[in-house]
Amino acid sequence: MITIRDAVESDIPAIVSFQERMAFETEEISLETQILQKGVKALFDNPLKGKYFVSIDEKRVIATLLITYEWSDWRNRTIFWIQSVFVDPIFRRKGVYRQMYEHIQKLAEKDETVGGIRLYVDRSNSNAQMTYTSLGMNGEHYQVFEWMK
């Protein structure tokens, strides 16, 4: 049975491992482990930055998801941004991400201060795009531009 819960600091090694795997799998990027560990820990040290969730099968972490927060002056509400999603390949196509998304969606629906959920996806990741579309998300309105240092 799969359960979803807020991540705790003892989940940091699993989160770091999954993020390293996700970066390489999706963009062929090798992350610097020390920087990643500090980045993950920063969210536990400052919950205003965001919040991790994990899916557990028995006692093992099988998926991770991060939400960060965007303030929308148009809505006078916070927007949840889903980031850093990784599902262990053994558990893919079994509804794990759907369960995680529905968990986040329920949190957003119950909280009047939350106006919606967004995420970004690499243009070449057609499997993820199909998953997000199947959950009722719409990728037609905005395009993300960035400058990264």
N, C-alpha and C positions, 0 to 999 in steps of 0.2 A: 504494500500500500504506500502510495506517495503522499507526503505531506509537505506543506509550504509553511515556512516560518521566517521571522525576522532573523537575519544573520547575526551571529555573535562573534566576538573576537577570536574564539577558537576555530572559526571557519576561515580565517584569513589565509592559511596555507592553501586550502581548496580554491578560494576565490582567486588568489594569485596564479595558481596553476592553470585554472580554467581561462583566465584572461590571457596568459601567455599562449595557450593553445588556440584561443579564438583569434588573436592578432595574427598568428602565423597562418592559420587555416583560411581566414577571410582576406588577408592583405599581404601575406608572406612577409610580415614584419616580426622581427625578433625584439622583444621588449627587454629593457634593462631591469632585471629582477629587483634590485635594490630600490630603484625609483618606484617601480610598481608596488612593492611592499609598503613603502612609505605612503604612496597615494591611496592604497586601500585602507591602511590604518588611519589616515587623515579623516576618513568619513566616520570612523568609530570615535575618534577624538572630538569631532565637530559635526554633530548630527544635522546642522543646518546645511551642510554641503550635499547631503543625500542619504540614502538608506539602501542597504543590500538586503535581498531576500534569497533564500536557498530552498531548493526542493530536495527532499530527503527520501530515499528508498531504504527502508529499515533504518540504519544509522549512518548511511553514507550519503554525502552530498553528491547529487547527480546533475544539478543545474544551479546557475546563479543568475541574478538579475539585479540591476541597480536602478533606482529612480533618483533623479536630481530635480531641482526645482527652478522653474522660470516664473517670474512675476509678469502677469498680463494686466497692464493698466486698462486695456479695452474691456476686460471682463471683471476687473477688480478681484481677481482670483489667481491662485497658483496653478500652473500647468505642470503635471508630472512628465518628465522626460525619461523614457525607458532607454537604458544604456547597458553596455557590458553584459549582454545576454550570452550565455553559453549552456548548451545541454550536452551532456556526455553522449558521444555518438551511439553508444549502446542503447540509449533511451530515446533517441530521436524517432519521430513519426509515431509516437505513442501518446501524444496529448500533453506532454509535460509542459511545454511552453504555453499551451492553451490554458492549463490550470494556473500557471503563474500570472498570465495576462488577466485572466478572470479575477484572480485574487487582487491584483492592483486596481482593476476596474471597480470592484466592489468597494475598496477603500476610497476611491475617488467619488463614487456615487454617494457614499455615506457622509462625506465631508463637504459641507457647503462652501468651504473656502477653496475647493479644488474645481477648476473649470474644465479639465480635460486631460487627455494623455497624448503625448507625441513621441515619436522616435525617428531616427534617421537610419537609412540602410544604404549600403554600397549599391550603386546602380547595377553592378554585375551579379549581385546576390539574388537571383530570381527565385530560389527556393524560399528565402526569408520573405520576399515580397508577396509571394503567393500565400504564405502563412498569415501575414498581417492582413491581407485583403480578406481572407477567409474569416477573420475575426471581426470584420466590419470596419477596419481602419481604412482611411482614404489617403492615398498618396498623391492626389492630383492638385492640391491647393498650393503648397509651398515647395520651393526648392532651396536647399541649404547651400550657402556660400560660406567659405571660411578663409581665414588667414591663421596659420599656425606657426609658432616659434619653435 
